[in-house]
Amino acid sequence: MQDIIKEYGPAMITVVVIGAIILLVSGLIGSDGTSVVGQAFQRLLESFFTSSMT
């Protein structure tokens, strides 16, 4: 068991950290425009395209 942890420990930690980051980002952004970050990003894009058209 100790050999497995020595060999694959850093890879397992990396997988766990990447998974946590993906969960955090998907939780903040959400699946639609109802989340706080999603709404801010939507307003940012709308204002960018509105100001670039004029």
N, CA, C and O atoms as CSV, one atom per row, in Angstrom:
chain,resi,resn,atom,element,x,y,z
A,1,MET,N,N,0.830,-1.196,0.000
A,1,MET,CA,C,0.000,0.000,0.000
A,1,MET,C,C,0.871,1.255,0.000
A,1,MET,O,O,0.561,2.234,-0.678
A,2,GLN,N,N,1.933,1.218,0.744
A,2,GLN,CA,C,2.816,2.369,0.828
A,2,GLN,C,C,3.494,2.623,-0.521
A,2,GLN,O,O,3.720,3.774,-0.897
A,3,ASP,N,N,3.816,1.551,-1.247
A,3,ASP,CA,C,4.422,1.713,-2.569
A,3,ASP,C,C,3.446,2.342,-3.547
A,3,ASP,O,O,3.834,3.158,-4.383
A,4,ILE,N,N,2.193,1.967,-3.443
A,4,ILE,CA,C,1.168,2.535,-4.326
A,4,ILE,C,C,1.018,4.022,-4.062
A,4,ILE,O,O,0.920,4.814,-4.998
A,5,ILE,N,N,1.000,4.403,-2.799
A,5,ILE,CA,C,0.863,5.818,-2.450
A,5,ILE,C,C,2.083,6.603,-2.913
A,5,ILE,O,O,1.947,7.725,-3.401
A,6,LYS,N,N,3.271,6.030,-2.767
A,6,LYS,CA,C,4.472,6.720,-3.239
A,6,LYS,C,C,4.451,6.903,-4.746
A,6,LYS,O,O,4.857,7.946,-5.259
A,7,GLU,N,N,3.976,5.884,-5.454
A,7,GLU,CA,C,3.997,5.912,-6.915
A,7,GLU,C,C,2.880,6.778,-7.494
A,7,GLU,O,O,3.117,7.586,-8.392
A,8,TYR,N,N,1.671,6.606,-6.981
A,8,TYR,CA,C,0.506,7.265,-7.576
A,8,TYR,C,C,-0.072,8.392,-6.736
A,8,TYR,O,O,-1.088,8.971,-7.120
A,9,GLY,N,N,0.530,8.720,-5.615
A,9,GLY,CA,C,0.024,9.767,-4.735
A,9,GLY,C,C,-0.107,11.118,-5.403
A,9,GLY,O,O,-1.177,11.723,-5.342
A,10,PRO,N,N,0.959,11.622,-6.049
A,10,PRO,CA,C,0.843,12.931,-6.720
A,10,PRO,C,C,-0.207,12.949,-7.827
A,10,PRO,O,O,-0.894,13.953,-8.013
A,11,ALA,N,N,-0.333,11.854,-8.555
A,11,ALA,CA,C,-1.338,11.794,-9.622
A,11,ALA,C,C,-2.745,11.809,-9.028
A,11,ALA,O,O,-3.641,12.455,-9.572
A,12,MET,N,N,-2.942,11.104,-7.922
A,12,MET,CA,C,-4.264,11.088,-7.277
A,12,MET,C,C,-4.609,12.470,-6.732
A,12,MET,O,O,-5.752,12.913,-6.846
A,13,ILE,N,N,-3.649,13.140,-6.152
A,13,ILE,CA,C,-3.888,14.486,-5.637
A,13,ILE,C,C,-4.253,15.424,-6.779
A,13,ILE,O,O,-5.155,16.249,-6.638
A,14,THR,N,N,-3.564,15.306,-7.905
A,14,THR,CA,C,-3.854,16.143,-9.063
A,14,THR,C,C,-5.268,15.913,-9.568
A,14,THR,O,O,-5.978,16.868,-9.882
A,15,VAL,N,N,-5.679,14.660,-9.648
A,15,VAL,CA,C,-7.036,14.343,-10.114
A,15,VAL,C,C,-8.082,14.918,-9.164
A,15,VAL,O,O,-9.093,15.459,-9.612
A,16,VAL,N,N,-7.853,14.808,-7.881
A,16,VAL,CA,C,-8.802,15.332,-6.897
A,16,VAL,C,C,-8.890,16.854,-6.993
A,16,VAL,O,O,-9.984,17.415,-6.930
A,17,VAL,N,N,-7.753,17.521,-7.145
A,17,VAL,CA,C,-7.749,18.986,-7.229
A,17,VAL,C,C,-8.445,19.457,-8.500
A,17,VAL,O,O,-9.236,20.400,-8.457
A,18,ILE,N,N,-8.162,18.816,-9.627
A,18,ILE,CA,C,-8.825,19.195,-10.880
A,18,ILE,C,C,-10.323,18.966,-10.787
A,18,ILE,O,O,-11.105,19.791,-11.260
A,19,GLY,N,N,-10.731,17.864,-10.189
A,19,GLY,CA,C,-12.159,17.607,-9.992
A,19,GLY,C,C,-12.818,18.657,-9.112
A,19,GLY,O,O,-13.939,19.085,-9.386
A,20,ALA,N,N,-12.128,19.073,-8.058
A,20,ALA,CA,C,-12.673,20.095,-7.169
A,20,ALA,C,C,-12.800,21.435,-7.885
A,20,ALA,O,O,-13.778,22.156,-7.688
A,21,ILE,N,N,-11.821,21.768,-8.711
A,21,ILE,CA,C,-11.887,23.026,-9.457
A,21,ILE,C,C,-13.037,22.999,-10.441
A,21,ILE,O,O,-13.741,23.997,-10.592
A,22,ILE,N,N,-13.242,21.874,-11.115
A,22,ILE,CA,C,-14.352,21.753,-12.064
A,22,ILE,C,C,-15.685,21.895,-11.333
A,22,ILE,O,O,-16.586,22.580,-11.820
A,23,LEU,N,N,-15.818,21.264,-10.185
A,23,LEU,CA,C,-17.056,21.390,-9.409
A,23,LEU,C,C,-17.282,22.817,-8.931
A,23,LEU,O,O,-18.412,23.305,-8.950
A,24,LEU,N,N,-16.226,23.485,-8.505
A,24,LEU,CA,C,-16.340,24.863,-8.035
A,24,LEU,C,C,-16.767,25.801,-9.160
A,24,LEU,O,O,-17.669,26.621,-8.987
A,25,VAL,N,N,-16.123,25.674,-10.295
A,25,VAL,CA,C,-16.451,26.545,-11.423
A,25,VAL,C,C,-17.863,26.270,-11.925
A,25,VAL,O,O,-18.611,27.207,-12.206
A,26,SER,N,N,-18.235,25.006,-12.038
A,26,SER,CA,C,-19.593,24.707,-12.506
A,26,SER,C,C,-20.633,25.144,-11.482
A,26,SER,O,O,-21.748,25.503,-11.861
A,27,GLY,N,N,-20.302,25.122,-10.212
A,27,GLY,CA,C,-21.222,25.612,-9.189
A,27,GLY,C,C,-21.386,27.116,-9.226
A,27,GLY,O,O,-22.483,27.627,-9.005
A,28,LEU,N,N,-20.307,27.830,-9.503
A,28,LEU,CA,C,-20.390,29.289,-9.567
A,28,LEU,C,C,-21.092,29.759,-10.837
A,28,LEU,O,O,-21.942,30.649,-10.792
A,29,ILE,N,N,-20.738,29.164,-11.957
A,29,ILE,CA,C,-21.317,29.598,-13.218
A,29,ILE,C,C,-22.715,29.018,-13.391
A,29,ILE,O,O,-23.603,29.701,-13.902
A,30,GLY,N,N,-22.925,27.798,-12.983
A,30,GLY,CA,C,-24.220,27.171,-13.114
A,30,GLY,C,C,-24.446,26.667,-14.533
A,30,GLY,O,O,-23.581,26.792,-15.400
A,31,SER,N,N,-25.604,26.107,-14.744
A,31,SER,CA,C,-25.895,25.545,-16.060
A,31,SER,C,C,-26.650,26.523,-16.947
A,31,SER,O,O,-26.839,26.256,-18.134
A,32,ASP,N,N,-27.079,27.638,-16.400
A,32,ASP,CA,C,-27.777,28.638,-17.202
A,32,ASP,C,C,-27.461,30.030,-16.670
A,32,ASP,O,O,-26.543,30.186,-15.865
A,33,GLY,N,N,-28.187,31.018,-17.096
A,33,GLY,CA,C,-27.914,32.389,-16.709
A,33,GLY,C,C,-28.519,32.803,-15.393
A,33,GLY,O,O,-28.637,34.000,-15.133
A,34,THR,N,N,-28.910,31.868,-14.549
A,34,THR,CA,C,-29.552,32.223,-13.289
A,34,THR,C,C,-28.557,32.457,-12.153
A,34,THR,O,O,-28.921,33.044,-11.134
A,35,SER,N,N,-27.322,32.016,-12.305
A,35,SER,CA,C,-26.350,32.206,-11.231
A,35,SER,C,C,-25.778,33.623,-11.283
A,35,SER,O,O,-25.915,34.325,-12.285
A,36,VAL,N,N,-25.151,34.018,-10.215
A,36,VAL,CA,C,-24.601,35.370,-10.100
A,36,VAL,C,C,-23.519,35.592,-11.156
A,36,VAL,O,O,-23.527,36.607,-11.853
A,37,VAL,N,N,-22.604,34.658,-11.269
A,37,VAL,CA,C,-21.519,34.801,-12.235
A,37,VAL,C,C,-22.065,34.702,-13.657
A,37,VAL,O,O,-21.621,35.428,-14.547
A,38,GLY,N,N,-23.026,33.807,-13.871
A,38,GLY,CA,C,-23.622,33.679,-15.196
A,38,GLY,C,C,-24.322,34.948,-15.637
A,38,GLY,O,O,-24.204,35.349,-16.795
A,39,GLN,N,N,-25.047,35.587,-14.736
A,39,GLN,CA,C,-25.736,36.836,-15.058
A,39,GLN,C,C,-24.733,37.950,-15.343
A,39,GLN,O,O,-24.923,38.722,-16.283
A,40,ALA,N,N,-23.680,38.045,-14.555
A,40,ALA,CA,C,-22.671,39.081,-14.781
A,40,ALA,C,C,-21.972,38.874,-16.118
A,40,ALA,O,O,-21.716,39.835,-16.845
A,41,PHE,N,N,-21.664,37.627,-16.441
A,41,PHE,CA,C,-21.019,37.334,-17.711
A,41,PHE,C,C,-21.952,37.649,-18.877
A,41,PHE,O,O,-21.507,38.150,-19.910
A,42,GLN,N,N,-23.229,37.361,-18.718
A,42,GLN,CA,C,-24.207,37.653,-19.773
A,42,GLN,C,C,-24.320,39.168,-19.980
A,42,GLN,O,O,-24.353,39.629,-21.121
A,43,ARG,N,N,-24.380,39.950,-18.889
A,43,ARG,CA,C,-24.431,41.413,-19.011
A,43,ARG,C,C,-23.170,41.965,-19.658
A,43,ARG,O,O,-23.232,42.900,-20.456
A,44,LEU,N,N,-22.033,41.388,-19.315
A,44,LEU,CA,C,-20.774,41.823,-19.898
A,44,LEU,C,C,-20.768,41.602,-21.408
A,44,LEU,O,O,-20.380,42.494,-22.163
A,45,LEU,N,N,-21.190,40.437,-21.846
A,45,LEU,CA,C,-21.231,40.161,-23.278
A,45,LEU,C,C,-22.237,41.046,-23.997
A,45,LEU,O,O,-21.965,41.542,-25.091
A,46,GLU,N,N,-23.405,41.246,-23.382
A,46,GLU,CA,C,-24.422,42.100,-24.022
A,46,GLU,C,C,-23.921,43.524,-24.138
A,46,GLU,O,O,-24.113,44.154,-25.177
A,47,SER,N,N,-23.282,44.050,-23.103
A,47,SER,CA,C,-22.785,45.417,-23.177
A,47,SER,C,C,-21.625,45.524,-24.170
A,47,SER,O,O,-21.476,46.551,-24.832
A,48,PHE,N,N,-20.810,44.486,-24.281
A,48,PHE,CA,C,-19.710,44.504,-25.237
A,48,PHE,C,C,-20.247,44.560,-26.663
A,48,PHE,O,O,-19.778,45.361,-27.472
A,49,PHE,N,N,-21.224,43.717,-26.973
A,49,PHE,CA,C,-21.748,43.701,-28.331
A,49,PHE,C,C,-22.597,44.924,-28.636
A,49,PHE,O,O,-22.640,45.372,-29.781
A,50,THR,N,N,-23.272,45.473,-27.632
A,50,THR,CA,C,-24.071,46.680,-27.839
A,50,THR,C,C,-23.159,47.866,-28.105
A,50,THR,O,O,-23.438,48.659,-29.004
A,51,SER,N,N,-22.088,48.008,-27.356
A,51,SER,CA,C,-21.192,49.150,-27.554
A,51,SER,C,C,-20.362,49.004,-28.828
A,51,SER,O,O,-19.967,50.012,-29.414
A,52,SER,N,N,-20.089,47.784,-29.267
A,52,SER,CA,C,-19.293,47.620,-30.472
A,52,SER,C,C,-20.140,47.817,-31.737
A,52,SER,O,O,-19.591,48.069,-32.810
A,53,MET,N,N,-21.452,47.705,-31.625
A,53,MET,CA,C,-22.331,47.900,-32.775
A,53,MET,C,C,-22.584,49.386,-33.044
A,53,MET,O,O,-22.944,49.763,-34.159
A,54,THR,N,N,-22.397,50.219,-32.034
A,54,THR,CA,C,-22.681,51.661,-32.228
A,54,THR,C,C,-21.447,52.422,-32.614
A,54,THR,O,O,-21.508,53.636,-32.813
